[in-house]
Amino acid sequence: MSGMVDCNGEKMGIEKWTAKRRDFLRMLGYGAGAAALTPMMAACGGADASTGLDQMRAELVRDAAFWTDVENMFVLSRDKVHMNVGTGGSMPQVSLDTFAAKNLAKAQESGSGYGNLLELRQRVAPSFGVDADELAFSANTSSGMCHAILGLDWRAGDVIVTTNHEHGGGNTPMNIARDRYGVEISRVSLPVGNNQTAATYTNLFDEHIRGLKAQGKRVRAMVWSCPTYLTGTLLPIAELMEVVKSHELISIVDGAHLPGMMHFDYGALGVDFMSGAGHKWQCGPGSTGILIIRNKIRASNPLPLPTWFPVHTSTYSAAARTTTGTASYDIAASVTSCGSLHTPMFEALVASCELWDSIGRKKIETYDLALSSYLKEKIAERWGVEALYAPKDDPKLLSALTSFNPFKNKDDVMVSAKASEFVSRIRSDYAPGFEIRNASIPVIGAAANHNGLRISTHLWHDADDIDRLVDSMWDLAQKMA
Ligand SMILES: Cc1ncc(COP(=O)(O)O)c(C=O)c1O
């Protein structure tokens, strides 16, 4: 990519840089704090305003010493670059220490794990914009999706509107609800690539729901991933919540990748359920998750709370759900408590959450997205923008997951063995190699799924990692052609 940006941030011969792209780059400035400069401002201040990619790189390395210190808080092996955070994170040293100390103390004191972890929930909930009664600890995303979906009072003929890019963690409880209660699952087919905006999603869902209603169907809930695990597209929660509210639906977000990546205020978003992983981007121990449950009426979502029963619990309140701004009972306690828990796991998750708070959740989000944006631009520059399954230009759709087609012969992406070979060779043939993964992506109009590559960019990466990854992938793509 080449071109110049003038001091008003206006495009000067940069065919690929849209207004939205410039907005995103401005956004990078506010996220990183007062000292941060946007690339445009940096370019305007310097003598050598150069290419857009150079500006993005300059922005990324500006705080390099800080992010190197952050990287050193982790024990990741250096024999490869870990870029599959979307599958599993890595506990920072402080969480490992907390886990070890609490585990030892538990053994020494013959401790048990009864309770609902209220004190731990109180320490974490404000960072997610909710109260402790609205933040439960679950076993992982899948467990949270089961709590959410299987606890609702489904009736035969209810319709769940969801997408064709959902993960098994959400699909499985939806399928159980279908077979057990006669719920109908209706899927919106999602677009891929850069040619989409947040409005694409509000229109898709709204039109789909209107179509179902016109057939006399009783649409009751919307379930969507934010972001999807296949393309990394951040289906926009705030905008989709407007669709949810206009159709008076129950909202269930598979937010596996949200905790630790995106700094969202769930009280302000007003979602009924957001099921996130503790063990991915939030870098807590395995078998930890964070489930947000709307438990009081806030201005963000005036709809009544859905009737819901706990399905996996030792705490059952028969109280009705509140109709006011005051909770009638601690719903998160009923999700969190189920017999004796392994409390050191959750203590370690909280240590990781508190580390994120001390670094700054918005700062981490901004850095992750800046890395991801830099990667997406570099892919677009080398392979062409059409290689991307993840959109790059609408900041509302941007996550730290990037999926694309790396092959020189574009049709090779249909051959899953080739995609697997790419993933294993990018690990084995480069020193250090890269840990990434495949994603089997349904693409509208394609005869079969595309086997794209999926890359995660997180707080232990830097611009050099992206540069070397892109060069290595390019090199491997030529060798495999
Ligand atoms: C979108 C999505 N949902 C659910 C899951 C399942 O996650 P967990 O292992 O936390 O249950 C994943 C795992 O990668 C995912 O990407």
The ligand as a Gaussian input file, in Angstrom:
#p B3LYP/6-31G(d) Opt

LIG

0 1
 C      -16.983000     -18.749000      19.241000
 C      -16.625000     -19.872000      20.177000
 N      -17.567000     -20.339000      21.004000
 C      -17.312000     -21.322000      21.880000
 C      -16.074000     -21.897000      21.961000
 C      -15.825000     -22.968000      22.978000
 O      -14.979000     -22.424000      23.960000
 P      -14.769000     -23.079000      25.370000
 O      -13.662000     -24.048000      25.239000
 O      -14.422000     -21.925000      26.250000
 O      -16.023000     -23.727000      25.765000
 C      -15.058000     -21.457000      21.122000
 C      -13.726000     -22.073000      21.168000
 O      -12.814000     -21.758000      20.485000
 C      -15.350000     -20.413000      20.204000
 O      -14.405000     -19.951000      19.377000

